[in-house]
Amino acid sequence: MKADRPEALPICGGTDVLVELNFDRQRPAALLDVSRLDELRGIERDDGRITLGAGVSYTRIMRELPDQIALVQASRTVGSPQIRNRGTVGGNLGTASPAGDALPVLAAYDAEVLIVGARGRRSLPWHEFHLGVKRTALEPDELILATRWTSPRGPGSFSKIGTRNAMVISMAGLCLQLDEDGREIRVALGSVAPTVIRAPEAEVFAGEAIARVGAWDDAAAALETEDLDGFADRVAAASRPIDDVRGTAAYRRHACRVLARRALTWALADRREAA
């Protein structure tokens, strides 16, 4: 159907599409309802790999993927319970807003996006799927099928800052994930660049600092204050924010610094508690 009507706009939960229609920002020639397609509603596990259908709601993620802590935390921050019952990660991917709460988590998970069309299926890594603000690599005749990642072993978290505590579009969002097997830190940022981004210099700095104090092998070993501050500064430096109605670029950088320091502190504390 999408191949026959490439101009049709897919709608699943409608939590983004209907806002665009209500504010007259879009007037698509047709809507393509994909909300009842069973192929989009599955959650599969296979030897540590998780495939999340594009039509799975945030409520289901919270209920059925409790071990994916960062993704559950991000899902819990999405709108109200009614919105979480309708909204999907596939919708976050398709809308392609850098403020999408699930997107920093997918970036920190090194997820890939599975795409389907009349000509077959293909996959793209997360950083090749989003091309800019509300721009994706989807061809006109394609749909988002699912997203897939290898579940990392180690603590992780998602946090964001907005103008209030609930039902808010993030001014800055951050996901931090420890990968115990790879002995690395992954950090992804939302709302501070045209797309979700990683902070590679900060990741390398934190990994080396943890190795230097022996904390990869001894969870009780603590980082120095200078290491936490150095990590936070590098995360903030990776951001490319702008001034807009939700906040200034300077405040967003400050928020990234605060969120990064907190997230790394939480992750190391979780490792100590688990040990």
MARVEX-498978 format. One line per 4 residues: number of its first residue (from 1); their letters; for each residue x, z, y of C-alpha. Coordinates in steps of 0.5 Angstrom, whole numbers. Layout:
<pafis>
NUM> A> X Z Y | ...
</pafis>
This chain:
<pafis>
1> MKAD> 0 0 0 | 6 2 5 | 9 -5 3 | 2 -9 5
5> RPEA> 1 -4 11 | 8 -2 14 | 5 0 20 | 1 5 17
9> LPIC> 3 12 19 | 4 17 13 | 0 23 13 | 0 29 9
13> GGTD> -1 36 12 | -2 33 18 | 1 39 22 | 6 34 26
17> VLVE> 2 28 26 | -5 31 29 | -1 34 35 | 2 27 36
21> LNFD> -5 24 36 | -9 29 40 | -3 29 46 | -4 21 45
25> RQRP> 3 20 44 | 2 16 38 | -4 11 36 | -2 8 29
29> AALL> -6 2 27 | -7 6 20 | -6 12 17 | -4 13 10
33> DVSR> -6 19 6 | -1 21 1 | -3 29 1 | -6 28 -6
37> LDEL> -1 24 -10 | 2 28 -16 | 9 25 -15 | 10 28 -9
41> RGIE> 8 35 -11 | 13 37 -16 | 18 42 -16 | 23 41 -22
45> RDDG> 29 45 -24 | 35 42 -28 | 41 45 -30 | 42 48 -23
49> RITL> 39 42 -19 | 33 43 -15 | 28 37 -14 | 23 39 -9
53> GAGV> 17 34 -8 | 16 32 -1 | 8 34 -1 | 10 41 -3
57> SYTR> 8 46 2 | 12 52 5 | 7 57 2 | 9 54 -5
61> IMRE> 16 54 -3 | 15 62 -1 | 12 63 -8 | 15 59 -13
65> LPDQ> 23 58 -10 | 24 66 -9 | 31 65 -11 | 33 60 -5
69> IALV> 33 65 0 | 35 61 6 | 29 56 5 | 24 62 4
73> QASR> 26 65 10 | 26 58 14 | 19 57 11 | 17 64 13
77> TVGS> 18 62 20 | 14 56 20 | 8 57 24 | 2 61 22
81> PQIR> -1 62 15 | -5 56 16 | 0 52 18 | 5 54 12
85> NRGT> -1 52 7 | -1 45 10 | 6 43 12 | 11 41 8
89> VGGN> 19 39 8 | 17 32 7 | 14 32 14 | 20 36 17
93> LGTA> 24 30 14 | 19 25 17 | 18 28 23 | 26 28 24
97> SPAG> 25 33 30 | 32 37 30 | 28 43 31 | 25 43 24
101> DALP> 26 49 21 | 27 47 14 | 33 42 16 | 39 46 17
105> VLAA> 37 49 10 | 37 42 7 | 44 41 11 | 47 47 9
109> YDAE> 45 46 1 | 48 39 2 | 41 36 0 | 40 29 -1
113> VLIV> 33 25 1 | 30 21 -5 | 26 15 -2 | 21 10 -6
117> GARG> 18 4 -4 | 16 -3 -7 | 23 -5 -9 | 25 1 -12
121> RRSL> 28 8 -11 | 34 10 -7 | 37 17 -4 | 41 18 2
125> PWHE> 45 25 4 | 42 29 9 | 47 27 14 | 45 19 13
129> FHLG> 38 20 13 | 37 23 20 | 39 18 25 | 37 21 32
133> VKRT> 31 25 35 | 25 23 31 | 29 17 28 | 30 16 20
137> ALEP> 33 11 16 | 27 10 12 | 25 2 12 | 18 0 14
141> DELI> 15 0 7 | 18 6 4 | 16 13 3 | 20 20 3
145> LATR> 19 22 -5 | 23 29 -5 | 29 32 -3 | 34 35 -8
149> WTSP> 40 39 -8 | 45 43 -13 | 43 51 -12 | 49 54 -9
153> RGPG> 51 61 -12 | 52 66 -6 | 48 69 -1 | 45 65 5
157> SFSK> 40 66 11 | 36 62 16 | 35 65 23 | 32 62 29
161> IGTR> 31 64 37 | 25 62 41 | 21 64 46 | 17 69 42
165> NAMV> 17 72 35 | 12 68 31 | 9 61 31 | 15 58 36
169> ISMA> 19 52 36 | 26 54 35 | 31 54 41 | 37 55 36
173> GLCL> 36 55 29 | 42 57 24 | 43 57 16 | 49 60 13
177> QLDE> 50 59 6 | 56 62 2 | 58 58 -4 | 62 62 -9
181> DGRE> 64 57 -14 | 67 53 -8 | 69 59 -4 | 67 56 2
185> IRVA> 62 57 8 | 57 52 10 | 54 53 17 | 48 48 20
189> LGSV> 45 48 26 | 38 46 29 | 35 45 36 | 42 44 39
193> APTV> 44 37 38 | 40 30 37 | 40 32 29 | 41 38 25
197> IRAP> 49 38 25 | 54 42 21 | 60 46 24 | 66 44 20
201> EAEV> 71 47 24 | 68 54 23 | 67 53 16 | 74 52 15
205> FAGE> 76 58 19 | 71 63 16 | 73 61 9 | 81 62 10
209> AIAR> 79 68 14 | 76 71 7 | 81 68 3 | 86 72 7
213> VGAW> 83 79 7 | 82 78 -1 | 74 78 0 | 73 72 -5
217> DDAA> 76 76 -10 | 74 83 -7 | 67 84 -4 | 69 90 -1
221> AALE> 74 87 3 | 72 87 10 | 74 81 16 | 77 83 22
225> TEDL> 73 83 29 | 77 78 31 | 75 73 25 | 68 74 26
229> DGFA> 69 73 33 | 73 67 32 | 68 64 27 | 62 65 32
233> DRVA> 66 62 38 | 67 56 33 | 60 55 31 | 58 55 38
237> AASR> 63 50 40 | 60 45 35 | 53 45 38 | 51 40 43
241> PIDD> 45 43 47 | 41 40 53 | 37 44 58 | 30 43 57
245> VRGT> 23 47 58 | 25 52 52 | 32 54 54 | 38 52 58
249> AAYR> 44 49 54 | 49 55 56 | 43 60 53 | 43 56 46
253> RHAC> 51 56 46 | 50 63 47 | 45 64 41 | 49 60 36
257> RVLA> 54 65 37 | 50 71 36 | 46 68 30 | 53 66 27
261> RRAL> 56 73 28 | 50 76 25 | 49 71 19 | 56 72 17
265> TWAL> 56 79 17 | 49 79 13 | 52 75 8 | 58 79 7
269> ADRR> 54 85 7 | 50 82 1 | 56 81 -3 | 58 88 -2
273> EAA> 52 90 -4 | 51 86 -10 | 58 88 -13
</pafis>
